[in-house]
Amino acid sequence: MSICRWTEKEKSGSGAAAAAAASSASSWGSLWGGDTAGTAAATPEPVIMSQAFEVSEFNMFQRGSVRQFLTAFTRIFVKRTAPGKRNAIEHEGYVVHVQMRQNGLAGCVITDQEYPARVAFSLISDMLAKFWEAQSGSWTTIAENSLSFAPLNQAIAEYQDPQKADKICKIQKELDDTMEVMHQTIDKVLERGVKLDQLVDRSNDLSSQSKQFYKTARDHNRCCIVM
């Protein structure tokens, strides 16, 4: 899961997030022995302020690539979610759940298709509320992936069991039922003529090794419950 910022400042093209993504890919590429992607020109990208992952289903040699893959997909689909909207983008056994507040604060959770969308969006809603309570005075200046947000780490464990999590959601009553959830396919979300594989190839979040892993993982249709 990720908590992101996609305000007019980021959309204006400062390039800070893109530069951080390139640095991140370089670091992971070095760690896992792959070449980095990072020759693409900087483009406006959402800032991922905090992340938590559950990738224990994958072996230790794949986990770095999986984290990069989740980061890249988060940026791709947060960028394509309008303020005040929720998107559930389905693709090859995965669902990318994104909720964007009017002010540009966004949350993203990636699950398998069996995971209840209502629970996923309850998780996002709850994390955004807690994040806002803790960081409302400084969130516009938080650097790329620089914040360790304890509620994220706790929630990524608690929400692995959707039945247990659903009880938590009902108690919290944080979900705004008046906000429509748009269930869409990849082709409907992306710009005309743009393919997901093209965005993966261009992503500064991914090393070349991770791009190859994406193709392999896609072919084998592997996923965790909540990541």
C-alpha positions as CSV (number, residue, x, y, z in Angstrom):
1,M,0.0,0.0,0.0
2,S,1.1,3.6,-0.7
3,I,0.2,7.1,0.3
4,C,0.8,9.6,-2.4
5,R,0.7,13.3,-3.3
6,W,-0.5,14.4,-6.7
7,T,-1.2,18.2,-6.4
8,E,-0.8,21.0,-8.9
9,K,2.8,21.4,-7.7
10,E,3.7,17.9,-8.9
11,K,1.7,18.2,-12.1
12,S,3.6,21.4,-13.0
13,G,6.6,19.2,-13.8
14,S,9.2,19.9,-11.1
15,G,10.6,16.4,-11.8
16,A,11.3,15.7,-8.2
17,A,9.4,12.5,-8.1
18,A,10.8,11.3,-11.4
19,A,14.3,11.9,-10.2
20,A,13.6,10.1,-6.9
21,A,12.2,7.2,-8.9
22,A,15.3,6.9,-11.0
23,S,17.4,6.9,-7.9
24,S,15.3,4.2,-6.4
25,A,15.5,2.0,-9.5
26,S,19.3,2.5,-9.5
27,S,19.6,1.4,-5.9
28,W,17.4,-1.7,-6.4
29,G,19.1,-2.5,-9.6
30,S,22.5,-2.5,-7.9
31,L,21.2,-4.6,-5.0
32,W,19.7,-7.3,-7.2
33,G,22.3,-7.3,-9.8
34,G,20.3,-5.7,-12.7
35,D,20.9,-2.8,-15.0
36,T,18.9,0.4,-14.2
37,A,16.2,1.7,-16.5
38,G,16.9,5.4,-15.8
39,T,17.6,7.1,-19.1
40,A,14.1,8.4,-19.6
41,A,13.5,12.1,-19.4
42,A,11.9,13.3,-16.2
43,T,8.1,13.8,-16.4
44,P,5.6,15.0,-13.8
45,E,4.9,12.1,-11.4
46,P,3.1,11.6,-8.1
47,V,5.2,11.6,-5.0
48,I,4.9,8.4,-3.0
49,M,5.4,9.6,0.6
50,S,5.1,6.3,2.4
51,Q,4.8,2.6,1.5
52,A,4.2,-0.8,3.1
53,F,4.5,-4.1,1.3
54,E,3.5,-7.7,1.9
55,V,5.5,-9.8,-0.5
56,S,6.4,-12.8,1.5
57,E,4.7,-15.1,-1.0
58,F,7.6,-14.4,-3.4
59,N,11.1,-15.7,-2.8
60,M,13.8,-13.4,-1.5
61,F,15.4,-13.0,-4.9
62,Q,12.1,-11.7,-6.4
63,R,10.9,-9.3,-3.7
64,G,13.0,-6.3,-4.8
65,S,11.5,-6.6,-8.3
66,V,8.0,-7.0,-6.8
67,R,8.3,-3.9,-4.8
68,Q,9.5,-1.9,-7.8
69,F,6.6,-3.3,-9.8
70,L,4.1,-2.2,-7.2
71,T,5.7,1.2,-7.0
72,A,5.5,1.7,-10.7
73,F,1.8,0.6,-10.9
74,T,1.0,2.9,-8.0
75,R,2.4,5.9,-9.9
76,I,0.8,5.0,-13.2
77,F,-2.7,4.7,-11.8
78,V,-2.6,7.4,-9.1
79,K,-1.6,9.8,-11.9
80,R,-4.7,8.7,-13.9
81,T,-7.3,9.1,-11.0
82,A,-9.2,12.4,-10.9
83,P,-9.6,14.3,-7.6
84,G,-12.5,13.1,-5.5
85,K,-12.7,9.8,-7.3
86,R,-12.1,6.1,-6.7
87,N,-10.8,3.7,-9.3
88,A,-10.6,-0.1,-9.3
89,I,-8.5,-1.1,-12.3
90,E,-8.5,-4.7,-13.2
91,H,-5.8,-6.5,-15.1
92,E,-4.8,-10.1,-15.3
93,G,-5.7,-11.2,-11.8
94,Y,-4.8,-8.0,-10.1
95,V,-6.9,-5.0,-9.0
96,V,-5.3,-1.6,-8.4
97,H,-7.5,0.3,-6.0
98,V,-6.9,4.1,-5.9
99,Q,-8.7,6.8,-4.0
100,M,-7.9,10.5,-4.6
101,R,-9.0,13.2,-2.3
102,Q,-9.9,16.6,-3.7
103,N,-6.6,18.1,-2.4
104,G,-4.4,15.6,-4.2
105,L,-3.8,13.2,-1.3
106,A,-4.2,9.7,-2.6
107,G,-3.9,6.1,-1.4
108,C,-3.3,2.9,-3.5
109,V,-3.8,-0.7,-2.6
110,I,-3.0,-3.6,-5.0
111,T,-4.8,-6.9,-4.4
112,D,-5.8,-10.1,-6.2
113,Q,-9.3,-10.2,-7.8
114,E,-10.8,-12.2,-4.9
115,Y,-10.2,-9.5,-2.4
116,P,-13.4,-7.5,-1.7
117,A,-13.2,-4.0,-3.2
118,R,-15.2,-2.5,-0.3
119,V,-12.6,-3.7,2.2
120,A,-9.8,-2.4,0.1
121,F,-11.3,1.0,-0.2
122,S,-12.1,1.0,3.5
123,L,-8.4,0.4,4.2
124,I,-7.5,3.3,1.9
125,S,-10.0,5.6,3.5
126,D,-8.9,4.8,7.0
127,M,-5.2,5.3,6.2
128,L,-5.8,8.6,4.4
129,A,-7.8,9.8,7.5
130,K,-5.0,8.8,9.9
131,F,-2.3,10.2,7.6
132,W,-4.1,13.6,7.4
133,E,-4.6,13.7,11.1
134,A,-0.9,13.2,11.6
135,Q,0.6,15.1,8.7
136,S,-1.9,17.7,7.5
137,G,0.5,20.5,8.4
138,S,3.5,19.1,6.5
139,W,2.3,16.7,3.9
140,T,2.9,19.0,0.9
141,T,6.7,19.0,1.7
142,I,7.3,15.3,2.5
143,A,10.0,14.0,0.2
144,E,9.7,10.8,-1.9
145,N,9.3,7.7,0.3
146,S,10.8,9.4,3.3
147,L,8.1,8.8,5.9
148,S,7.8,5.6,7.9
149,F,4.0,5.7,8.8
150,A,3.3,3.0,11.5
151,P,-0.4,2.6,10.7
152,L,0.5,1.4,7.2
153,N,2.7,-1.4,8.5
154,Q,0.0,-2.4,11.0
155,A,-2.8,-2.4,8.5
156,I,-0.9,-4.4,5.8
157,A,-0.9,-7.2,8.3
158,E,-4.4,-6.8,9.7
159,Y,-6.1,-6.6,6.3
160,Q,-4.6,-9.8,4.9
161,D,-7.8,-11.5,6.2
162,P,-10.7,-9.6,4.5
163,Q,-13.3,-11.1,6.8
164,K,-11.5,-9.9,9.9
165,A,-10.8,-6.6,8.3
166,D,-14.4,-6.1,7.3
167,K,-15.4,-6.1,10.9
168,I,-12.8,-3.4,11.5
169,C,-14.2,-1.4,8.6
170,K,-17.7,-1.5,10.0
171,I,-16.5,-0.3,13.4
172,Q,-14.5,2.6,11.9
173,K,-17.3,3.7,9.5
174,E,-14.8,5.7,7.5
175,L,-16.0,4.7,4.1
176,D,-17.9,7.4,2.2
177,D,-20.6,5.4,0.4
178,T,-21.6,8.4,-1.7
179,M,-18.3,8.3,-3.6
180,E,-18.7,6.2,-6.7
181,V,-16.2,3.5,-7.4
182,M,-15.2,3.2,-11.1
183,H,-14.4,-0.4,-12.0
184,Q,-12.4,-0.1,-15.2
185,T,-10.0,-2.1,-17.3
186,I,-6.5,-1.0,-18.2
187,D,-7.5,0.0,-21.7
188,K,-10.2,2.4,-20.3
189,V,-7.8,4.1,-17.9
190,L,-4.8,4.6,-20.2
191,E,-4.7,7.3,-22.8
192,R,-5.7,6.2,-26.3
193,G,-2.9,4.3,-28.0
194,V,-0.9,3.8,-24.8
195,K,-0.3,0.3,-23.6
196,L,0.6,-0.8,-20.1
197,D,3.7,-2.6,-21.4
198,Q,4.9,0.7,-22.9
199,L,4.5,2.4,-19.5
200,V,6.4,-0.4,-17.8
201,D,9.2,-0.1,-20.3
202,R,9.4,3.7,-19.6
203,S,9.1,3.6,-15.9
204,N,12.0,5.0,-13.8
205,D,10.8,2.9,-10.9
206,L,11.9,-0.3,-12.5
207,S,15.4,-1.7,-13.3
208,S,15.7,-3.8,-16.4
209,Q,15.7,-6.9,-14.2
210,S,12.4,-5.9,-12.7
211,K,10.9,-5.2,-16.2
212,Q,11.8,-8.8,-17.1
213,F,10.3,-10.0,-13.8
214,Y,7.1,-8.2,-14.7
215,K,6.7,-10.1,-17.9
216,T,7.4,-13.4,-16.2
217,A,5.1,-12.7,-13.3
218,R,2.3,-11.6,-15.7
219,D,2.7,-14.9,-17.6
220,H,2.4,-16.9,-14.4
221,N,-0.4,-14.7,-12.9
222,R,1.1,-14.6,-9.4
223,C,-0.1,-12.2,-6.7
224,C,-0.4,-11.7,-3.0
225,I,-3.6,-10.9,-1.2
226,V,-2.8,-7.3,-0.3
227,M,0.4,-5.7,-1.3
